[in-house]
Amino acid sequence: MNRTPRFTLPVVAFVATSWILLAAPCFAAAPRVVPQGEKLDDPRLGELKNLDSYFPFTPSATPEAWKERAEYVRRQILVACGLWPMPTRAPLKPVIHGRVERDDFTVERVYMETFPGLYLTGSLYRPKGKSGKLPGVLCPHGHWANGRFYDAGKGIEGELKSGAEKFELSGRFPLQARCVHLARMGCVVFHYDMLGYADSVPLTQQLVHGFAKQRPNLNAADRWGFFSAQAELRLQNVMGLQTFNSIRALDGGTQTFILAAIDERPAAAFPAVMVSTAMQGGCTCENACYLRVGTGNIEFAALCAPRPLAMSAANDWTVEIMTKGYPELKQHYAMLGAPNNVLAKHFEFGHNYNFPSRAMMYAWFKEHLKLGDASTEERDFKPLSVEELTVWSAEHPKPKMDEDAEVALAKALDADSRKQLDALKPKDEKSLAEYRRVVGGGWDAIIGRRLANAGEVEQEALPVKIDRGEYWEFGSLLHNKTYNERVPAAFFMPKKWNGDVVVWIDGAGKSALYDGEKPRAEVKKLLDAGMSVAGADLLYQGESLADGKPLAEARRVANNNREFAGYTLGYNHPLFCQRVHDVLTLVAFIKNHELHPPKRIHLMGVNGGGHFAAAAAAQSGEAIDRLAIDMAGFSFGEKANIRDVDFVPGAVKYGGLPGLMSIYAPRPMYVFADEATVKNPPGVVGSVFVASKVNIERLIWAYTSDGDVEFDSVRAFLTTKDF
């Protein structure tokens, strides 16, 4: 280095108003790029996607392309379900008791604590007269009244006449019926309770399935219960299994294709009346933030490939499966070399898992579980009573099921997650790679876009171009053709350009670059240093506002007043992420500009723009040479209200704003924060520099105190060639 400017000091004491004045918006006269009287044409400003929207699946062209896509979607599911990373696996100690004998099968009661305070409960069906290892079937249930204890009652004459059912008792107890017949075919079947149903402890049905008011999101618990059931079937010698598979019907079909999507161990799957391009699942238990952003149930089913997958459909939201979804799945399976491993059939009944659907399932598993000469003809049976099914008794008392138990479970899950993430703090190259895989992978799923796939960007029309003597001023409407998004932008380019571009992200949008009709003083200093400056109106800023008023609260899907974020953010990115997408669009346009390719791109975030800039830098990697941000006291942890415009589920789990900064590290960073933060900065950011063996002086923490404005240090940080 030729000199040692002030900004190389680990902590720089600045004046109290320096960054605040730098960030303060001036009187603006930014060029308008959206024609007067017109609104910005961007689909994100239109109707939000919801669970009843259209969710088509486009098969990949090659196995290689699908492998990359599948890896991303699987991670998105895991992040959405709170399973990235997986909760700590405790030793499973199943309690199996209360055997009930029937002529050709037995049923036992099972419960196990899969996580401290969370119990998995169910019925274990075994065939009589079979020895050795047997195929296993994991059999969850959907939204049947009383779940595993379901009894339709005696009034099923209509079902018998229509052919929906063949036997009265099978029709009254359809959940038991399929477990019984699979056992008769030679399978070991575990029929377990969905959270909130039958014997499940400690969460109530009202909380899990009738969620209406904001409370700790326990969505991960249902998925973890599923994994614990699966692990038990796979590992416990007492059950004597050879392999295991998953079947499901009704809304429980979601559980089946989600499990098959993210775990390769199920040998075959049969999700009934749930896989479709239409309604994706209306219950809170089937929805989670990020789960179906850019994807849907057909693609989730496709993740089972090339393993055998069969689906039944009915006269419900799955009615069009034969023309919408199934053709694409057949194409997908053929591309992967397994054209005969996928099947769908539509039955002329309402939403069901009736005799014809069960018969289809029996035939599918007979073929793919190699059950030999096992008969698929369902026979009548003597059903078990609730007293014979329940796992709780005087000898096996039911654990507490109250608000204290619920809160304890939530705290335990949170503590486990924090412990796992804290343990990832990088110490060397190996641990840094794992940290980036987990934390960086989590942020990838949340933000949903990297610079590498930011899209093809062009100028919508000829830009507004003004000759200002020593520099050019441009106003341009950028069109992201890949995602059909539009970003109003402003550019300043000195006529003696040195090849550097500063992307200035401001909470007030591109108007913050101006003081009247001129660039503000700080922008002018960058121009005088030979650097171009670019700014933009991010979504719901500046020209993207129809009435010019800032968004008071985050949007929500229409016609749904339940305070559950998953109904909106399960299908649409949070506004924060959409604004980060706009920053990436701007960076992509600059990076790929053919006429004026940049030498270096720097990101600066001020006046409420720091968290957008940090996230965009994290998602841009080496394309961003320097990052300068004002943290401005911002914390994702303080944005817990689902209506907050900066509400980002999962952000705190993956480190919040320091987590984003750590993903960008160890590239040069200049960070303004309050004095307390500067004196005790987030350790994870510095640990990345240490683990990378990069000079920690590339990370500069600065605070403000009384004195004069000092923007020159930031300008020096951005303009210095050597570091």
N, C-alpha and C positions, 0 to 999 in steps of 0.2 A: 504494500500500500504506500502511496506517495505521501499521505497525511493521515492524521488520526482525528477525524471530526468528532464532535460531541456525541453523535448518535451511536458510536461504537461502544459507549460505556454501558455496562449491564443495567444500570438504573440511571435515568436522566431526570433531574428535577426541573420541571417546566413551570411556567406561570399558571395561575389558577384559571385564567380565561383563554389560554392559548388555543387549545383544541376546541373549546366551546365556541370561540369566535371563528375559528376555521370552519367549524361545522355549521354555524348559524346561517340559515338561508338569507340571500340578499334579494333585493327587488329584481324580479326575473323578467326577462323578455326572450325566453327560449323560442326558437323557430317552431311554429306549429307544422307538423308533418301529416296530421290527419285533416283532410279537407274540412273547412268550416261548415258546421251544421251536420256533419256526419259523425257517427260513432265508430270507435275502433272495432274492426271486424276480427274478433277473436272468439273462438268457441268457448273458451274458459269463462267468458263474461255471460254466456248463455245458461241454459238449464243445466243443473248439476246432474251427474249420472247417479242412479240409485239402483236398488236391488231388482227393480222391475225393468231396467233398461235392456238393451240388446248386447249380448256378449258372444260374438262369433269367435271362432278359432281359425287361424291361418297356419296350416302345417308348414314346417320348415322344408327347405328344398333338399337338404342332405342330412345324414346322420351327424356330421360334424357340426353343422349349424344348430341342430336340435340339442346336441350335448351342451353347447354354450348357453342356449336359451333355457334349457331345463335346469341347469345349475343355478341360474339367476332366479327363476320362478320358485324353485325349492327354497332358496334362501329367503326370498320375499315371504313365503308362507311361514317359515320358521320365525322370522323377525316379527311378523304380524301376530303370531300365536304365543309370543313370549318364550320361544324355545331356542333362541340364538344368543348365547350358547345354551345348551341343554341344562335344566336344573340338575343339581347334584343327585346322583343316583344312590339312594340309600339301599342297603340290603333288604330284599323283599322277604318277608316272613309270613306267608299266607296261612291263615287259619282255615282249615277245611273240616267241616263237621256236619252232623245231621243228615246222614245219607238216607235217601228215600229209594226204596226198591220198586221197580216195575218189572214186567215180564222180560223185556229185552233191553232195558237200559236202567241206569241209576242217575240220581240227581243229588249233588252235594252242595252245601252252602259254603260260600267262600267270602272272606273279607281280608284285606291287608292294608296297612298304612303305607301308601306310596310316597308320601312326603309328610313331614311332621304336621299332624292335624288333618290330613286329607286321606280319606278312606275310600278304597275301591271295593265295591260289593257286587256279588252276583251269584249265578247258579252254574255249576259245573256238571254237564251231561256227559256220561260215558256209556259206550255200548257194552252189553254183556257178551261173554263168549269170545272176546277178542283179546289177543295178547301181543306183546311186542310194541314197537313204536307205531303210533297211529297219527293220521293227519289231524290237525287241530283247526278249528274254526272259531274265530273271534266274532262274536255276534252282539253288537250294541243294539240299542233300540232308539226309536224316534219319539215324537211327541204323542205317544199313546197315553191315555188316561191311566195314571198309576204305574206307567212304565212296565217293568218286568212282571207286575202283578195284574196286568190288563185282563179284563173279562168284558166281552162285548154284550153279555146278557143273552137272554133266550130269544129275543126278537130278531132272528137272522133268517127267517123264512125266505125273504126276498133274495138274500145272498145265495141261498141254496137253489132257488128257482132259476136265477140268472146264470148260474154256473160259476159265480164268483167263489163259492165254497162247495166242497163235496161232502164234508161231514160236519155235523152240528158242533161237535166239541172242538174240532180244528178251527171252525169259523168263530166260535166264541173265544178261543184262546190261540190266536194265530201266532203270537210270539213264542209260546211254548211249542206250538205245532212244528215250526221249522227246526227248532233245536232238537226235538224228539226225533224227527225223521232223519236229520243229519247224523244223530247218534246211531239210529238203526242202520244207516248206510256205512257205519264203521268209523265215524269221526268223534273226536273229543271236542265238545263245544263249550265255550265259556260265554254265557249270556250275562253281560254286566250292566249295571245301572248307569244311566246318564246322570250327570250332576243334577241334584235337586229332585230326583225321582226315587221312589221305593225306599231302599235302605241307605241311599247315598248320604254321606256325612262329610262336612258340616254345612254345606251351602244349601240354601232353600231353593225351591222351584221358583218362587217369586223373584228372588234375586237373580238367578242365572238365566231364566227364560222370560221373566216379566220386567226386566230392568227398565226403569223409567226415570230415576233420579241419579245424579252424579254420585258415584261411589268408587272405591278402588277397583280398577279393572282386573278381574281374576280370570280372564279368558284363558290364560296359560294352564290353569288347573284342569280344565276339561281335556286338553290335549295331553297333559302329563298323565292323567288317569288312563287314557288310551294307550300311551306308550308303556305304562307299567303293566297293564293287562297283557299287552303283546309280549313284553319281556318275560312275564310269568309263564305264558304258554310256551315260550321258546326254551326256557332254561330249567324249569323245575322238573326233575326226574320223576317226581311223584305222579306227574300227569302223563309221563311216558309218551312224548310226542315225537313225530318224525319231521313234520313241517307245520306251518300254520297259515291260515288264510283268513280273509276278512269278508264278511257279508254284511249287508245292511239294507234297510228299507226306510221309507218315509223320510222325515228330516234327518234321521240318523244316517241317511245315505251320504250326507256331508262328511260325517266322521270317517266313513269307509274310504272315499276317494282322497280325502286329505291324508290319511295314514298311508295309503298306497302311493301317494305322490311323494312323500318325504322319506319313506323308509323302503328299502329295496327287498326286505325280507319276506313280506307277504307274497306267496306264490301265485295267487289269483285273487280277483276281487269281483264283487257283485253289488254295486250301489244301485238300489232300486228307486225309481220314480223321483230322481233328484238331479240327474245330469241333463242340463239343457242350456240353450242359449238365452232362455227367458229368465224368469224369476230365479234368483240365486240362493234363496233361503231367507225367510222373513224373521227368524228368531234371533235374539241377541247372541244365543249360543253358537250360531252359524256365521256370525259376522265379527270382524276385528279390523281395527284401523290398518290400512295398507293391503289387506288381504287380496282384494280383487281390483286393485288399481292397475289398469292395463292388461288384465287377464280375467279369467272366469272359470266356471265349473267344467266346461268342455276341455280347456287346456289342463286343468287339474287332473281330469280323468286321463288325458293323454300322457301324463307323467308316469302312469302305470306301465306304459309300453316299454318293451315288447311282451311283458307278462300278460297272461289271459285276463281280459276285462269284458264283462257282460253287464248290460243295463236293461232294466225293464222301464217302460214308459206307459202313461195312462192319459186319460182325458183331463189333464191338469196342465201345469206349466211345461211338462215334458212332451206334450202332445205332438210337437213338430220335430221330435228328435230324428225321425227317419229321413227328413229332408234338410234339417238344420242341426248340424253337429255330428251325426253318425257318418255321413259321407266323408267329412273331413277326418274323422277318427279312422275310418277305413284307409284313406289315403296315407295317413300318418303311420299306421301299422304296416302298410305295404312298403312304405319308404324305409322302415326299420327291419324289413325282411320277415315280418310275422303277420301276413294278411289274414290268417285264419284264427288269430288270437283275440279278435274283437267281435262282439255281437250286440245288437240292440233289437228289441221287439216292442211293439206298441200293442197294448191290450185295451179293448173297449170298455173300460171301467173307470170310475173315478179314482182319485188318489188312493192307493192301496198297496198292500203286500199280501194279496189273496192267493187262492189255490193255483190259478194259472201262472202267476208270477213266481210262486214258490217252486212249482214244477220246473219252470225254466232254470231256476237257480240249482235245483237238485241235478238236473241233467248236465249243467255246465261244470259243477264240481265233480260229478262222477267222471267226466272226461278228463279234467285237468288235475284232479287229485288221484287219478288212477285207482278208482274204487272198485274196479273189476266188475263182478256181476251183481253189485248192489242194486236193488230195485229203487227206482225213482217214484214208484207209486205210493203216494201218501196213504197211510192207514190211520184209522181212528185210535185214540189213546185215552187213558185216564189222566186228566190234568192234575197238577199239583195245586193245593189250596195255598192261600197267602201264608197260613201258618206253617206249611211245609216248605215254603220258599224263603221266608224272611231269615236273614242271617243273624238277627239280634234276638237274644233270649235271656233268661235269668242267668244262665251260665256264661253267656256272651253279651254283656250289657252294651247298649248303644251309647257311644260317646256323646258328649255335649254337642248340641246343635243350636247355638244361639249367636248373638252378635259378637260376644267376646271370642267365641271360637272362630268366627269368620275373620275378625280383625287379627287374631293371632296367626291365622293362616296367611293372610295378606302380608303381615309383617315378616313372617318366616320366608315367604317367597321373595320378598324384596331384599331381605338380608342376605339370602343365598345368592341372588343376582349381583348385589353389590360386592360380596366377597369374591365371586368369580371374576368380575370385571377389575376389581382392585388387584387381584393376583396377576393380571395380564400386564401390569405396568412394565414397560420394556427395560431390560437391563443389558442386553447384548443383541447381536444381530438376529439370533434365533428367536428370542422372545419378542423382538420388534416385529419380525415377520408374522408371528402369531397374533400379536396385538393388532396389526394392520388387517389381518384376515378377519378377525372377529369384530373389532370396533369399526374399522373401515368398511367391512362388509355390512355391518348394521346400518351405518350411515348411507351406504349405497342403496340399500332397500328403502330407507326412509325418503331420501331425496329422489331416488328413482331415475337419476340421469347423471352421466359423467360427460366431460368434455368430448370424450371419444365417440359418444353417441348423442351429442347435443343436437344433431340434425344438420340438414343442408340449409344454409341461410343465404338469402339474397336481398337486395334492395327492392322494395315493392315498386318504386317508380324512380325517376330521376330525382336525386336529392336536391334540397334547397342548398345553394352554394353562394356564399358571399365572400368577396375579396376584402379582407380587413387590413391590407397593407403588408404587414409582416407575417400574417398568417391567414389561412382559409378557415371559414366557418361553414359547417355543413349541418343540415337537418335531414334526417333520413328515417323512413319507416322500414324496419327490418322484418322480413317475412321468413319465418322458420318453416320451410316447405314440408319437412318431415312430419311435424306435429301441427301444422296449420296455425301457428301462433304468430302474433305480431307485436313488435316492440318499437315504440317511438324512441329515437336516439338523436343525440347531438354530438358533433365532433369539432374539435379545434386542431388544426394541423399547421405548424410553423413552416414557412417556406424553406427554412434551413433545418429540415427535420433530421434528427440523429438516429432515427429508426426505433426509438422507444415510444411506447404508448402507455399512458396511465388511465386505467379504467376507474372512473370516480363514481362510486355507488353511494347515493345519499338518500336518506329517508324522505326527502322532499322531491326526489326525482331529478330529471335533467335541468329543471329550472334553477337548481342550487348552484349550477356552474356559472350563473350570470349575476352581474350587478348592473341593473338597468339593461342597456343593450350591449354592454361590454362583458367580457369574461371577468369574473371576480378576481381580486388581486392574487389570490393563491394560485388560481389557474393560470393567470398571466405569467407568474414566476416560472411555472413549469414550461410554458411556451417559450419563454426567454431562454430556458435551459436547453431548448431544442426538442422537447418532448411533445408528442401529441396527447390530447386529453379527450376521453370519450365518456359520455354519461347517458343514462336512459331513464325513461319512465317505466318502472317495473309494474307488474300487474296491480291494478287499483292505485296507481300513482298518476299524476299529471293528466295526460291526454287519454288515458284508459278509464278515467272517471267521467261518467256521463254528466254528472251535475257539478263536478269540480270539488266535491266534498270528500274528505278521506273516509275510508271504510271504518265505521264505528265498531263493528264486530264481524267475526267470520261468518260466512254464509253457511246455511244448512239446507238439506234436502227439503223439498216442500211436502206438505201433508203428512208429516211425522213429528209429533211434538215430544216424543220420548227423548230424554236427555242422555242419549247414547251416541258417542262420537262415531262409532263404527258404521252407523247408517249413512253418514256423510263421508267420513274419511276412509271407509272401507272401499270406496269406489272413486274417490277424488283425492288428489294430493292436497295437503294443507297449503294455505296461502303462502306460508314461508317457503315451502319447496317450489311452488310455482314461480315465486320471485327469484329464487336461485336459478331456476331454469332460464329465466330471462337474462340473468347475468351471463350464464353459459352461452346463450344465443349471441349476446354481444361479443363475448370473447371469441367464440367460433368465427363470427363474421370478420373480426380483426385478424385473427390468426391465419385465416385462409384467404385473405384479400390478395388477389392476383396482381393488381396494379401497384399496391403499396404494402408489400409484405413486411411485417415488423421484425426487428431484431430481438426486442425484448418486450414483454407485456407485464405490467405491474397492476396490482389490484389495491385500491384504497377504499375503505368503508368508513363513513363518518355520519354524524347526525342521524343515528338510528339505522345506518346501513352497514355497520360493522359485522353483524352476524350473517348478513347475506354475502358479504365479501369473503368472510372466513369459510363459509360453506362452499362457495364457488371455487375458492382456491383449493380446498381439500379435494374437490371433484375434478380439478384440472391438472393436478400433478405438476410436472416439470414445465408445463406451458406457461405458468405464472412464475416470473423471476423474483419478484419481491411482493410482500404483503404488508400493508400498513392499515391498521384498524383502530377504531376507538370502541372499546368494550362498552363504554357509557353505562356501566352498572347493569348491563343486560344479563338476565339469567333465564334460561328455559324453565327452571324450577319454579319461577314466579309466574309462569304463564300456564297455570293448571286449569283455568276455566276453559271449557270446550268452545266457548264463543270468542275467546281472545284471538286476535288476528295473528299472533305469533305462537299459538298453541300447536305443539309438535309432539305427538305421542312417541315415546321411546327416546326422545332427545336426551333426557337426563340420564337414562340408563347407559347410553353410549358416551357419557362424559360432558354433555352440554357443549357450550361454546369452546371451552378448553379442549374438549375431545376433537372438535373440528380442527382447531389450530394444531393439535398433535398429529393429525393426519397429513396436514400440509408440511409440517416440520420434517427434516431439518433445514428447509429453505429459509432465507432471511425474512425475519418478521420484526416489525416495529409496532408495539402494542401499547396503546394508551389505556389506563385503567385508574381506578381510585387508589388513593395512597395505601390503603390496607392491602389491596390486591398486589400492588407493586412490591410492598415489603414482604409479602408472603404469597408469591405467585403460584398458580397451579403446577404442582410438581410434574405432572404427566407430560407437559409440553417440553420442559427442560430435559426430562429423562429420554426423550426421543433423540435430542441432540447428543446426549452422552452415549446412548446405545449405538448411535450412528457414527460415533467418533468424529463429530463435527464441532468446530469451535463454537462454544456457547455464546460468544460475543455476536453471533449472527441473530441471536434472540435478544431484543431490546425491550425492556419494560420501562415505561415512562409515566409519571404522574404530573399533576399541575399544582402550582402554589402561586402566591401573589407575585405579580410582575408583569412584564410586557409580553405581547404575542411573539411567538417564536416558531414560525412555520419552516424556517430555513433548515432546521434539523431534519424534518421529514423530507424536504426536497433533496437535501444532501444524501439521505438514505436511499432515495430512489434513483439519484443520478450517478452515484459513485460506481465506477466500473468494477473495481476490485473490492473484495470483501474478506 
